[in-house]
């Protein structure tokens, strides 16, 4: 099926998504199909969603009103999940785009993928790793909509003079450490050790992970620099384990 033929439902958790990124989100989705259904969920009487009002009209997004019936409870999340399941069973769709930085949508993404549909996640860098990994593809909003010069400048600021992030910078990168630990946990054998090749295969399947952005050509070199993992070489095969 060609991308232009694929039908995608865009569901936005407006309480946890910046209105300024909606144009970039739609541009990213256009590479995978047409967003025939566009809905945004929130309490539209709230001043915090004022920035969304113009975007709803401009990009033909249907606002779904959800009042805050109970303090501390997000009714918008529940409404979005119910609608998603409705659409999953009653509409002929090829994928869903979920815009939120909330981990509450992790089970939903997993359920949709169980039915063989694609899930395109969009969220900020603070998005919990389980939701990131539950999506078929995940896009960080901070990286969307920048021109080439901005991207070059940002890249230059994140690497050291020799093109690599320092060990200290790597250890402070929570997202990177979560990626590596998750990969080891997923691929470890009964003895607790993970084959480096298996770890690399797992990481390559995660669209949000890119070894090059850290300035390293080899995954083994990255692990050695971080020095938070046990490494052993047995018969020319490298094995890894998280240090206790």
Beta strands, then each sheet from edge to edge (+ up, - down):
strand 1: 7-13
strand 2: 34-42
strand 3: 62-65
strand 4: 95-99
strand 5: 118-123
strand 6: 137-140
strand 7: 194-195
strand 8: 229-234
strand 9: 237-242
sheet 1: 3+ 2+ 1+ 4+ 5+ 6+
sheet 2: 7+ 9- 8+
end
